[in-house]
Amino acid sequence: MDIVTSNSNYTYEKYKNNLIELKQKYDFLEIGSIGKSILGKDIWGIKIGKGNKKVFYNGAIHANEWITAVLLMKFLENYSKAYNSKSKLNEYDSAEIYNSVSLYLVPMVNPDGVDLVTGGLKNVEKEYREYEKIANNFPRIPFPDGWKSNFNGVDLNLQFPAEWRIAKEIKYSQGFNKPAPRDFPGFGPLTEPEALSIYNFTLYHEFELVIAYHTQGEEIYWKFLNYQTEKAKKIGLKFAEVSGYKLSETPYASGFAGYKDWFLQQYQKPGYTIEAGKGINPLPIEQFNSIYEKNIGILIQGMVYNPE
C-alpha cells in the first residue's frame, strides 16, 4: 500500500502525515525541521543514503507549483521501498546509490503558500483574508490559483543574493514593487524565513549538485551569467536525454536572484531549475503520472551521473 498518493491536492497536513508514515516504515530515513515558515509550519529536510557525495533537491518554493512536492515525496517513497527490499531503482542498484550518495530533500519550501492554493487554508480563516488583501491589489492575477509567494507576499525564488538588485529593478519596473501574489522580490535578499532556511541548509552541507523543481514548461535551466562549467552542461544534456525536456537558458527577466542562480554563483557546481509538466499553474494532479515518468530519470541521474 503506497503512502504517498497522487489523487488529490497536497496540503501541508497530508505532507506531514506522509513524512511520519514514511519514517515509521523506513527507519533509515533522517527527517528534521530546517526552519519554520511565517505561519509557524516546519520546513522539513529529509536525508536518505550515507555516501560522501551530497545532492539536494527542493520543490514547492512557489505555492501554485505544489505538485513538485508530490514528485519528490513519491520519488523518496519509491527509492526507500527499493532500498528496503534490496531491489533496483529503475535499472540501478539502490544499495549502491544509498552507500555512495547522500540525498537531501526539502519537498515543500513554501508550506504556507501551498496550503492557500491547495485548500489547506479555509477561506473563512483570518490568514486567508490577509492573502486576499494582497491579492486585491493585483486583480489580473487569479486568486488563489495564481499565488506563488509566501504569506508576506514575497516570491521566495527572488530572494537569493545573486544579483538581487537586478531582479528588484526588473520586477519593480513591472509593477511588483510591493507584496504581491508573485514576482515581488521583497525589500532585500533573504528577508523571508523560508528562503533563509534553504540558504543556510545549503551553506551547511555544501552540496555537489542541486535541483530546484518548478512547473511548468518541460525545460531545464542550467546557467547563471558566466557561472557554469562544462561538467554542468554535460549533466544537463543527460537530464534532457532521459526526460525529453529541453536544456535552455533562463529568460533574462527571470534570470536573477533565484536559488539555482545563487548556488551557481556561490559554488560553481552544477545547479538546475527544472520546469516540470506543461500547462497553466497549478497543474492538475491528473498530470502527475506523466510528470513522474519524465522526471524519474533526472532524479536518479542527479545522484549517479558523473561525466569525466
Secondary structure, DSSP 8 states (H G I E B T S, - for coil): --SS--SS---HHHHHHHHHHHHHH-TT-EEEEEEE-TTS-EEEEEEE---SEEEEEE--SSGGGTHHHHHHHHHHHHHHHHHHTT-EETTEEHHHHHHHEEEEEES-S-HHHHHHHHTSS-TTSHHHHHHHHHHHT-TTS-TTTT--S-TTS--GGG-SSSSHHHHHHHHHHTT--SS-SS----SSTT-SHHHHHHHHHHHHH--SEEEEEEESSSEEE---TT---HHHHHHHHHHHHHH--EEE---GGG-SS-HHHHHHHHH-S-EEEEEES-SSSS--GGGHHHHHHHHHHHHHHHHH----
